[in-house]
């Protein structure tokens, strides 16, 4: 069979001498696009030797919405609803990065309260996204209950966002120059209450899943991505940190007001399994939830009344130039490359650098030699959102 | 190539991992078991019980045509172009009405249609409206059998009659 990439007939992996004798034709198996373990509409073509994956080829494009081309025909404010739909589980962070891109070009000063509100919403969104990752990862591995606990907490965040912005998933809340609506004191109070309950819940999750022997057996030493692989492919976010490299844009190249905040960057230490395996990637996310709670508490303490919208012209026209802005999103480093023409109301080009795309590209590298069930665990652990991969 | 090789350890390892498996699972089971009586249900039984939506919730759009001045700003702000507006000059000699916030209505609105199936509920149109006649209502149950019936003509009498319910 010829594939699009013409990789030829792959060699079956050699496990030991017994399977060597049993080696026969490879079986082609389609995982997806409607497979619950692929988190969306990812199709992975797997070539298997009995139950061992010989080759895995991800086929992308099932959720392609032509967002980058659409953006060339929209004004700068109208792009925000499209940007929301990139990573629909962390829409706040997508909007925030896009808003920063245009603000950098425009030279807009964002009011302090708006920046703090952006940090609060961004970090709450990070918690919501990691809760989703936690829930669905447990679901992939056959545990249904943690999913329900994660959704119970996520619902509180979504409810808060619905009151603030008016929508539950695709907010259009962070605008160029600030944020749309101000938070009331009651809503801020609820956010800090949520931090208290979330801290307790995080401990519960550790007891329920992280220390569970079955979970450790399924994830430790599975899907190991070495640090060199991560550098070669350009991985970022929890995948890079799970491989033991301390790199977080919020800490290393602080944007917004992150330089004022005190928080740690959790990395995979290999206390269970080895550095760079599924368990370490998972635990980095769970530790990040606790760090996000720290940031939210500090941001709430810093809040002072003030305007939430900076001075932005009614019709945004950017000068000629290019700008590249990146930010730390729940899934890794998201970046926008914006090219504008002189006095244009629309961008000439808007390129999105998506973290999930690089992580999906790593799958063919880690797949050979794994069991199919372990491969499912590997796909789940990189926590992809296909809206961002295909754009 | 990273193959997972499960080596068979000593008998002691076997039993200790078995013990760990049972105890850690029992710990998780205990957390779940507590939910039987200690925690109240958090889900609501939807068709019978309905949540009150927050004030800013963005659901189906509603245009109060009596206050619309046909400025087409909403249609220009819309990122998916789902608002269709047509207007013509006021007939000679007719008195110029005013909107609720005092702006004169100089054009006669002949069509105001929103394709709700195309709408992405982003709320950009409502923020640019100078007379605040275009708003998001709190209706969220409006599924239809055909996609054409998702197009709402806001000048139609049956749609105008929503006004008593929505506009306060």
HADDOCK unambig.tbl for C-alpha pairs under 7 A between the chains (distance, minus, plus):
assign (segid A and resid 74 and name CA) (segid B and resid 79 and name CA) 6.57 0.50 0.50
assign (segid A and resid 78 and name CA) (segid B and resid 77 and name CA) 6.83 0.50 0.50
assign (segid A and resid 78 and name CA) (segid B and resid 78 and name CA) 6.98 0.50 0.50
assign (segid A and resid 78 and name CA) (segid B and resid 79 and name CA) 4.98 0.50 0.50
assign (segid A and resid 81 and name CA) (segid B and resid 122 and name CA) 6.12 0.50 0.50
assign (segid A and resid 162 and name CA) (segid B and resid 57 and name CA) 6.51 0.50 0.50
assign (segid A and resid 163 and name CA) (segid B and resid 54 and name CA) 5.25 0.50 0.50
assign (segid A and resid 163 and name CA) (segid B and resid 56 and name CA) 6.22 0.50 0.50
assign (segid A and resid 163 and name CA) (segid B and resid 57 and name CA) 6.92 0.50 0.50
assign (segid A and resid 165 and name CA) (segid B and resid 56 and name CA) 6.69 0.50 0.50
assign (segid A and resid 166 and name CA) (segid B and resid 56 and name CA) 4.57 0.50 0.50
assign (segid A and resid 166 and name CA) (segid B and resid 57 and name CA) 3.91 0.50 0.50
assign (segid A and resid 166 and name CA) (segid B and resid 58 and name CA) 5.26 0.50 0.50
assign (segid A and resid 167 and name CA) (segid B and resid 57 and name CA) 5.99 0.50 0.50
assign (segid A and resid 167 and name CA) (segid B and resid 58 and name CA) 6.12 0.50 0.50
assign (segid A and resid 172 and name CA) (segid B and resid 122 and name CA) 6.07 0.50 0.50
assign (segid A and resid 207 and name CA) (segid B and resid 28 and name CA) 6.50 0.50 0.50
assign (segid A and resid 208 and name CA) (segid B and resid 28 and name CA) 4.47 0.50 0.50
assign (segid A and resid 211 and name CA) (segid B and resid 24 and name CA) 6.89 0.50 0.50
assign (segid A and resid 212 and name CA) (segid B and resid 24 and name CA) 5.09 0.50 0.50
assign (segid A and resid 212 and name CA) (segid B and resid 25 and name CA) 6.14 0.50 0.50
assign (segid A and resid 213 and name CA) (segid B and resid 20 and name CA) 6.26 0.50 0.50
assign (segid A and resid 213 and name CA) (segid B and resid 21 and name CA) 4.77 0.50 0.50
assign (segid A and resid 213 and name CA) (segid B and resid 24 and name CA) 6.16 0.50 0.50
assign (segid A and resid 214 and name CA) (segid B and resid 21 and name CA) 6.33 0.50 0.50
assign (segid A and resid 222 and name CA) (segid B and resid 4 and name CA) 6.82 0.50 0.50
assign (segid A and resid 368 and name CA) (segid B and resid 1 and name CA) 6.39 0.50 0.50
assign (segid A and resid 369 and name CA) (segid B and resid 1 and name CA) 6.36 0.50 0.50
assign (segid A and resid 369 and name CA) (segid B and resid 2 and name CA) 6.33 0.50 0.50
assign (segid A and resid 369 and name CA) (segid B and resid 3 and name CA) 5.18 0.50 0.50
assign (segid A and resid 370 and name CA) (segid B and resid 3 and name CA) 5.94 0.50 0.50
assign (segid A and resid 370 and name CA) (segid B and resid 4 and name CA) 6.94 0.50 0.50
